[in-house]
Amino acid sequence: MSFINTLNAAWIKSNSLLMVGLDPDITKMPAELAGRPDSIFQFCKQIVDATAPFVCGFKPQIAYFAAERAEGQLEDLCAYIRETYPQLPLVLDAKRGDIGATATQYAKEVFGRYNAHAVTVSPYLGADSVDPYLEWEDRGVIVLCRTSNPGGSDLQFLMTDGVPLYLRVADLVANKWNKTGQCGLVVGATFPKELAAVRKAVGNDIPLLVPGIGAQGGDIAATCAAGCNTQKTGMMINSSRAILYAKGPGHWTEAAAAAAKQTRDDINAHR
């Protein structure tokens, strides 16, 4: 199935809008994994297995793997998720953005090497930098729009003919770039007013990847009120650190599972 069809099915089957971000920080990993050559893979694999019942997908962040020369472990992790949980979308958080020829290679990397269902990309270089990803017609292309970090306002709030740049991006994606129906947008939970503006601008069918709850402080109730579509879906609400490094009784995987379940339930209570 295409990314969009897989995502739509996952929202319904899992009864969840929660996406778990896989950002493995080696300084925070459990002591039992220390010294293992595959420690990053093992950590993420156990998180995936513990939280899979409560999520609509997983989002590995490539920088955490590349910084530790662990791209091979990322390949193994992506293969494991695709084989073990084929019903759950795999979004590679790479935030790629470069000219067409280079973008073609990046698309080959994320969709060929890692076999991700979708990837995050930057719109700053325009349509021809996004087109190589769109050529993979069964995959998703999730474009940065209103990001969750405060510094995003430096550019994203710039006015262009009376419209803030982030809404200009939303309009481009929804009405020009989304010709094959495979695009989404990144909009942070830390800015619910802007999240609501994006949802209003793009309608029901564009999925939103929403980082910023948990460690970044985004409010779940405000996020659901602002970003859900009329079907009470439409979002992949990402949480990373609050789940990966959750504290609680029992094994660390049990704490992660409990945090994921609680977050899933909190989201469901407000949508």
Secondary structure, 3 states (H helix, E strand, C coil): CCHHHHHHHHHHHHCCCEEEEECCCHHHCCHHHCCCCCHHHHHHHHHHHHHHHHCCEEEEEHHHHHCCCCHHHHHHHHHHHHHHCCCCCEEEEEEECCCHHHHHHHHHHHHHHCCCCEEEECCCCCHHHHHHHHCCCCCEEEEEEECCCHHHHHHHCCEECCEEHHHHHHHHHHHHHCCCCCEEEEECCCCHHHHHHHHHHHCCCCCEEECCEHHHCECHHHHHHHHCCCCCCCEEEEECHHHHCCCCCCCHHHHHHHHHHHHHHHHHHHC
